[in-house]
Amino acid sequence: MKSKNTMTRRQMLTASTAFAATVTIVPRHVLGGPRYKSPNEKLNVAGVGIGGMGAGDARSLAGENVVALCDVDQAALDRNAKQFPNAKQFTDYRKMLDEQKDIDAIFIATPDHSHAVITMMALKMGKHVHCQKPLTHSVYEARMIGKAAKEAKVATQMGNFGQASEEARLKIEYIRSGVLGTVREIHGGSNRIPSISPRGIPRPKNTPPVPASLNWNLWLGPARERPYHPCYHPFAWRGWWDFGTGCLGDIGCHQFSAIFKALNLGHPQWVQACSSNHSLGPDIANETAPLASITRWYFPKEGDREAITLCWWDGGLRPQRPDELEPGRPFGEGDWLYVVGDKGKMYGHRLIPETRQKEVGKPPHILDRSPGHWKEWLDACRGGKPAGADFVDHAAHLTEVVLLGNIAIRTQEKLYWDAANLKFTNSEKANALINPPYREGYSL
C-alpha cells in the first residue's frame, strides 16, 4: 500500500515552498553577476577550505583562473601560495565573497558543518558551486540548498566523484536492463578504520592552546562554541556530530548515488537504525558517531517500481554473505554495494556468480559516459547540461535521505517521515535534529 506520506520529487519541490521563507535568491542579471563563460574562456574560481581535500580540488582546477583561496588556517594558505601566487588569500569566506567581485565559481571543501552556509551565500550571489559530500550537515539544509540552487539557475556539483565513473553507469544499466529482475533490497556500506575519523568517544576535557596559524572561531563557524582540541582539527572532525556526519554521511552519498539514479528513489516511508552507541551514555552518543551501525530506509511502491529496502552497514558489520559469491572472494570490505533482485544479484558493478557475469556480459549501453567529474561541472558552468551530481536533480535529495539515517542512529527509534512537511510524525526528539540551531552570526 502506498503511504500517504510518500511524495514524488516533483511534488516535494512544490510543497517545500513553505519552508523557504528565509531563502531569497537574487537573479544573476540584477546582481550583475558573472556570465556563463564560452568554451574558450577561463573561469575565475575561488576555493574555501584548502587544507586537505580542497588542496587537491584546487590542483584539479589549476587550468582555470584561481583568483582567491580561503581557509581558516594560515598554514593551509601558505602551503598553496606557491602554486597559486596570484590568488588573493582570505580567512573568512564572507569577506572573500563580498570583496572579490570577479569570482565566477566556488569550490567548497570545509568540514561538513560549514558546507551549507557557504554554499547558500554563493548561490544567492549567483556563483556556480562545487561542494564536497555530503552536500550539507543537516536534513533541513539539504532541502533548502536544493530549492536555492533551482532558483539560482547556476551550475552545481557535489563532490561524490564516483558518480562520473564507468562503474556507476554499469550499475545503473544492469538494474534498468532487467537482468536482476525486480530489485527488492539494496545493501551498501563502508568498513573504513575509525582512526580516519575517531568515533564512539567522549568530548576531551583538556584544552590545549590553539595553533598560532588557526582562527578557531572561524573554524567553528555555525557550530556550537567549544574549546579547540587536535581531536577535531586537522582532519579528525568527521566522527563528531557537531562537525561531521559519521561514516554514513561520509560515504553514503558515494555508495548510494547510482542506486538513486537507477531506481529514481523518492522519499522513504520510514527509517530505522541500531548502533554500537546503544549501550553508551549521552556523553558519547550525543558527541560522536558510532563505531558500527546498521541503518534501513523503506521506500514504498511508487509507479512501476516495487517497494525497496535500502540498508547501510559500517564498522565491520555486513549482511549475510550471498550464496552466489564464490569462496575466497571478498565481501563487505572497504566501500561496497550489493543489490538483490528476484532474478539475480550484483556485487559492485558485476553480476554474481562470475559465471552469470560472463554469460550476460555488459548491459545495453543506454547512458552517456562522463567526460570526468570536474569537466562535467566546468562544462555546466559554460552553459552545458547539468552535471551528474547537480544539486537540483540529484545531490540535495540524496543528501537529505542519507542524513535521515543519522537521525535514526542518534534517536534509536523507527521514524516515520512526512516529506511534505519536513518532519517525523512520531518523534519530537528526532524533529529537533532536522534543523539544529546555528551559532549567532550564521544563517542560511
WODAMO-V830239 format. One record per pair of residues at least 6 apart in sequence whose C-alpha atoms are under 6 Angstrom apart, sorted by sequence separation. I is the first residue (numbers start at 0). GAP is how many residues later the second one is. D is the distance in whole Angstrom. If there is no record, write none. Layout:
i->I gap->GAP d->D
i->I gap->GAP d->D
This chain:
i->135 gap->6 d->6
i->236 gap->6 d->6
i->237 gap->6 d->4
i->300 gap->6 d->4
i->338 gap->6 d->6
i->344 gap->6 d->6
i->345 gap->6 d->6
i->350 gap->6 d->5
i->379 gap->6 d->5
i->388 gap->6 d->5
i->417 gap->6 d->6
i->236 gap->7 d->6
i->238 gap->7 d->5
i->299 gap->7 d->4
i->338 gap->7 d->5
i->344 gap->7 d->6
i->416 gap->7 d->5
i->237 gap->8 d->6
i->276 gap->8 d->5
i->298 gap->8 d->6
i->337 gap->8 d->6
i->415 gap->8 d->5
i->422 gap->8 d->6
i->298 gap->9 d->5
i->337 gap->9 d->5
i->415 gap->9 d->6
i->336 gap->10 d->6
i->376 gap->10 d->5
i->297 gap->11 d->5
i->336 gap->11 d->5
i->375 gap->11 d->5
i->296 gap->12 d->6
i->276 gap->13 d->5
i->296 gap->13 d->5
i->275 gap->14 d->6
i->295 gap->14 d->6
i->317 gap->14 d->6
i->295 gap->15 d->4
i->275 gap->16 d->5
i->294 gap->16 d->6
i->274 gap->17 d->6
i->294 gap->17 d->5
i->274 gap->18 d->4
i->293 gap->18 d->6
i->67 gap->19 d->4
i->69 gap->19 d->6
i->71 gap->19 d->5
i->273 gap->19 d->6
i->293 gap->19 d->5
i->44 gap->20 d->6
i->45 gap->20 d->6
i->66 gap->20 d->4
i->67 gap->20 d->5
i->68 gap->20 d->5
i->69 gap->20 d->5
i->70 gap->20 d->5
i->115 gap->20 d->5
i->273 gap->20 d->5
i->292 gap->20 d->6
i->42 gap->21 d->5
i->43 gap->21 d->5
i->44 gap->21 d->5
i->45 gap->21 d->6
i->65 gap->21 d->6
i->67 gap->21 d->6
i->69 gap->21 d->5
i->114 gap->21 d->6
i->272 gap->21 d->6
i->292 gap->21 d->6
i->41 gap->22 d->5
i->42 gap->22 d->6
i->43 gap->22 d->6
i->44 gap->22 d->6
i->45 gap->22 d->5
i->46 gap->22 d->5
i->47 gap->22 d->5
i->48 gap->22 d->5
i->104 gap->22 d->5
i->106 gap->22 d->6
i->272 gap->22 d->4
i->291 gap->22 d->5
i->43 gap->23 d->6
i->45 gap->23 d->6
i->46 gap->23 d->6
i->47 gap->23 d->6
i->103 gap->23 d->6
i->104 gap->23 d->4
i->105 gap->23 d->5
i->106 gap->23 d->5
i->107 gap->23 d->5
i->108 gap->23 d->5
i->271 gap->23 d->6
i->291 gap->23 d->4
i->104 gap->24 d->6
i->106 gap->24 d->6
i->112 gap->24 d->5
i->271 gap->24 d->5
i->290 gap->24 d->6
i->50 gap->25 d->5
i->111 gap->25 d->5
i->132 gap->25 d->6
i->270 gap->25 d->6
i->127 gap->26 d->5
i->129 gap->26 d->6
i->131 gap->26 d->5
i->132 gap->26 d->5
i->270 gap->26 d->4
i->127 gap->27 d->5
i->128 gap->27 d->5
i->129 gap->27 d->5
i->130 gap->27 d->5
i->131 gap->27 d->4
i->132 gap->27 d->6
i->269 gap->27 d->6
i->127 gap->28 d->6
i->129 gap->28 d->6
i->130 gap->28 d->6
i->269 gap->28 d->6
i->323 gap->28 d->6
i->324 gap->28 d->5
i->267 gap->29 d->6
i->268 gap->29 d->6
i->323 gap->29 d->5
i->267 gap->30 d->5
i->268 gap->30 d->6
i->267 gap->31 d->4
i->196 gap->39 d->5
i->198 gap->40 d->5
i->196 gap->41 d->5
i->197 gap->41 d->6
i->196 gap->42 d->5
i->245 gap->43 d->5
i->240 gap->46 d->6
i->239 gap->47 d->6
i->240 gap->47 d->5
i->239 gap->48 d->4
i->238 gap->49 d->5
i->238 gap->50 d->5
i->53 gap->55 d->5
i->44 gap->58 d->6
i->43 gap->59 d->5
i->46 gap->59 d->6
i->43 gap->60 d->5
i->44 gap->60 d->5
i->45 gap->60 d->5
i->46 gap->60 d->5
i->47 gap->60 d->5
i->48 gap->60 d->5
i->44 gap->61 d->6
i->46 gap->61 d->6
i->48 gap->61 d->4
i->33 gap->70 d->5
i->201 gap->81 d->6
i->201 gap->82 d->4
i->200 gap->83 d->5
i->199 gap->88 d->6
i->198 gap->89 d->5
i->167 gap->90 d->6
i->171 gap->90 d->5
i->198 gap->90 d->5
i->199 gap->90 d->5
i->198 gap->91 d->6
i->199 gap->91 d->6
i->198 gap->92 d->6
i->159 gap->94 d->5
i->25 gap->98 d->6
i->27 gap->98 d->5
i->24 gap->99 d->5
i->184 gap->123 d->5
i->188 gap->123 d->5
i->190 gap->123 d->5
i->183 gap->124 d->5
i->184 gap->124 d->5
i->185 gap->124 d->5
i->186 gap->124 d->5
i->187 gap->124 d->5
i->188 gap->124 d->5
i->189 gap->124 d->5
i->190 gap->124 d->5
i->184 gap->125 d->6
i->186 gap->125 d->6
i->188 gap->125 d->5
i->190 gap->125 d->5
i->112 gap->130 d->5
i->111 gap->131 d->6
i->111 gap->132 d->5
i->272 gap->135 d->5
i->271 gap->136 d->5
i->272 gap->136 d->5
i->74 gap->138 d->6
i->73 gap->139 d->5
i->72 gap->140 d->5
i->72 gap->141 d->4
i->191 gap->142 d->6
i->271 gap->142 d->4
i->71 gap->143 d->5
i->190 gap->143 d->5
i->270 gap->143 d->6
i->189 gap->144 d->5
i->270 gap->144 d->5
i->189 gap->145 d->4
i->269 gap->145 d->5
i->188 gap->146 d->6
i->269 gap->146 d->4
i->71 gap->147 d->6
i->188 gap->147 d->5
i->268 gap->147 d->6
i->269 gap->147 d->6
i->187 gap->148 d->6
i->268 gap->148 d->6
i->187 gap->149 d->4
i->186 gap->150 d->6
i->186 gap->151 d->5
i->185 gap->152 d->6
i->185 gap->153 d->5
i->184 gap->155 d->5
i->182 gap->157 d->6
i->183 gap->157 d->6
i->182 gap->158 d->4
i->181 gap->159 d->5
i->180 gap->160 d->5
i->181 gap->160 d->6
i->179 gap->161 d->5
i->180 gap->161 d->5
i->180 gap->162 d->5
i->179 gap->163 d->5
i->179 gap->164 d->4
i->170 gap->178 d->5
i->169 gap->179 d->6
i->166 gap->182 d->6
i->173 gap->189 d->5
i->172 gap->190 d->6
i->163 gap->206 d->5
i->163 gap->208 d->6
i->163 gap->209 d->5
i->160 gap->212 d->6
i->223 gap->215 d->6
i->221 gap->216 d->5
i->222 gap->216 d->6
i->221 gap->217 d->5
i->221 gap->220 d->6
i->154 gap->225 d->5
i->154 gap->226 d->5
i->157 gap->231 d->5
i->156 gap->232 d->5
i->156 gap->233 d->5
i->155 gap->234 d->5
i->155 gap->235 d->6
i->149 gap->242 d->6
i->145 gap->245 d->6
i->145 gap->246 d->5
i->145 gap->250 d->5
i->141 gap->254 d->5
i->8 gap->257 d->6
i->7 gap->258 d->6
i->141 gap->258 d->5
i->138 gap->261 d->5
i->138 gap->264 d->6
i->139 gap->294 d->6
i->138 gap->295 d->5
i->139 gap->295 d->5
i->1 gap->298 d->6
i->116 gap->327 d->6
i->37 gap->344 d->6
i->35 gap->345 d->6
i->36 gap->345 d->5
i->35 gap->346 d->5
i->35 gap->347 d->6
i->14 gap->405 d->6
i->11 gap->408 d->6
i->4 gap->413 d->5
